[in-house]
Amino acid sequence: MLVKFNKLTWDVTILLKELNNILDNSLVTTVFQPIISLKNGIVLGYEALSRGPKGSLLESPEELFSTARHYNKSWELESLCRITALKTAKNYNLDKFLFLNVDPSIINDEKFNKGFTKEYLISNNISPNLIIFEITEKTLIQDYISFSNTIKNYKNQGYEIALDDFGAGYSGLKTLYEIKPHFVKIDMDLIRNIHKDAFKITLLKSLITFANSSNIKIIAEGIECKEELMTLIKLGVHYGQGFYIKRPSPLLETDIFEMRNFISNYNLKESLGIKKKYHIGEIATKESPLSPNTQCMRVQEVLKKSPSQGVCILDNMVPVGLIMKNMIDEKFAAKYGYSVFSGRPISLLMDKNPLIVDFNTPLDEVSSLAMSRDSHSIYDCVIVTKNNHYYGLVTIKNLLLYSTELEKNRAKDLNPLTGLPGNKLIEECLSNLNNNRQCSVLYLDLDNFKSFNDTYGFRKGDEILKLTSNLIKNQLIKLSNDEYFIGHIGGDDFICVIYENKDKTMSFCTDLLLEFDTNIVNFFSEEDIKKGFFYSLDRAGNTKEYKLTSLSIAGLNGSFEGLNHSTLSKELSLIKKEAKMINGSSLVLKDIHDIHTIQIGQLKNSQCTA
């Protein structure tokens, strides 16, 4: 953010005296704001933010830094801020990234090069690999060649670079090209109310596409509400920070549990593939458009016959406006309205900023955008484009009707206990496996679950099912690839599809089995835990010993080309029988083209074969 020094704000002598007092007595304090992953909510690092003495004229960072720039004391202030930040971080045994704000004019200064060495960091017990220089362009870069060389030098030493406030002030494309940062922080003005602004969404989508192709990570700054956060997650923004996530604090909090839980669950919900496969273009009606030069009286005649009561205005096949029947009727009903407008072009009356979305935009995303519009336009039609050309219109009535019907159908397809996709969606997923990519299909089954229900009751049994569901979800979210599917077949049977190689699938499964064995004992009495078994009645009504409930995983890994749903189910059933013959929690994972089993050892009480 650019801050202009206002010499009228305070008496300049008082301000200079206050600034010198802060610099001479090291009165700056550091607070930390976490930057978290928008995939799993895990803390990436912290931005170190400086504050003046509480209650002083320069407590505000904006006033503090603008005063320092006015009196040419930026170097002294930034140096003090860095030293204070590093000393404060040292007390917490820093193991995350630390983002340090640096003005371009400072980082290029020889004093900075000499004062900020690896030896200095190591003496403060901080690894240089954890430092990220956050370039804050409060001043214009005068010499890009020299600046770029300095940045390259720091990169070669292992430091990473972030470009702050991209899109504001001097943080533009020129700087982006010259420094080629590891991170780009999007200015909060672009993030603010992004869930209500289709143009901002389109712009950010383009930046994300560019970043992904350039190995740059996007950080969204200034997230202040739940709706902004959800929109950023949907768009695929990598990281975020802001008051809604966590306000700056003197403490380095390593885990923000509630936010991590919310982000993980929201991402899982999105990745299940239930919502995203329904696109707005599927319910659009292809109503004829008009040109901007069409006379208003002609447009009114067309609108009287239009089912949607709206008309898209096109210029060279590109939507440039929208006119609704109520808009033109209102204008014509006004005194002299008809006389003034009837023979004039519709471009004078049309809405020049209608909601325009692509054919493949998810239905729920369009609903959110449509309902976020101003009250005067909330019931206007939505314009749909395909390949950047006009495709059709969607009325709000149809959007709401279709969304409501979709929600009803979704509820029918989800397991009522765990909320996971049921058999219809599972069958659909298995019938549409990507044949050109390696993946694993896993069948998960609880052992001795019926006997547990008979002894401990169905309520506790339901709790075990919910525990199993949550453990699977939590492990899936930890995968580097976010392409996966989880379904609840019914009873104590689950299924997963993971687009990962065999080694990562093995790691996922073994971690899951360990977590399950750690948590399942909480459902048994101390006596049964000590014995390692519990009593229950068998099918003949005889009392029998049963091992504590365990989890068996049967899996196939490879390319599923040419393997139909029926054959896949049969193979998994055979592997499941093999897994359930092993005592305790177990895994049997086979290659689809080389079906054999090799014992690889035990994992506590869990056994794995591959």
Beta strands, then each sheet from edge to edge (+ up, - down):
strand 1: 29-37
strand 2: 43-51
strand 3: 97-102
strand 4: 131-135
strand 5: 160-166
strand 6: 183-186
strand 7: 217-220
strand 8: 239-240
strand 9: 310-315
strand 10: 318-324
strand 11: 356-358
strand 12: 382-386
strand 13: 389-394
strand 14: 439-447
strand 15: 484-490
strand 16: 493-498
strand 17: 533-537
strand 18: 543-547
strand 19: 550-558
strand 20: 586-591
strand 21: 599-603
strand 22: 606-609
sheet 1: 1+ 2- 3- 4- 5- 6- 7- 8- 1+
sheet 2: 9+ 10-
sheet 3: 11+ 12+ 13-
sheet 4: 15+ 16- 14+ 19- 20- 22- 21+
sheet 5: 17+ 18-
end
